[in-house]
Amino acid sequence: MALLEPDDFYAQLSKVLAGAGAFFTDPADRVLLVKPNYRDHWGWPGGHVDAGEAPEEACGREVAEELGLKWPGGPLLVVQWVPAWGDRPFPLVHFLFDGGTLHDASGIVLQAEELDEYGFFTDEEAVSLLPPFLVARLRAAREARRTGRTVYLPPDQAGGPA
């Protein structure tokens, strides 16, 4: 069997997008969610990982861009595999990092080009704002914080495509 040239080999491999976000809570343990103006549901601050960027770097960049905050870094809580869906032709692997507790949200400055609003919500309130795949991520993040162990969510446990 002949070996493929590198360009041919890499062209035949699966393509996967990567995203990263931060799981912040307030002192009452309510979760911080943001409402993007380009989606019909809420989610965590974060976004796609750029070329040449590690997920934790993307998380810090996105938190700074979207909230005007410096993210000090935190442990990885959840890795979620989200199948291709809608106009997104590739699957997505999402990394949700622990943002810790925000004791003072007065420093939040929303990125007006992408976000309409933010809020801190109980888990019960958040469930009504999130699609099933993000509800699964919320529950996994809570479990990861409780146990100190990263949770992997495969597609069959993600509650559907994103």
Summary of the structure (lengths in Angstrom):
residues: 162
radius of gyration: 16.7
end to end distance: 39.3
largest distance: 62.8
contacts: 475
relative contact order: 0.22
helix: 30%
strand: 30%
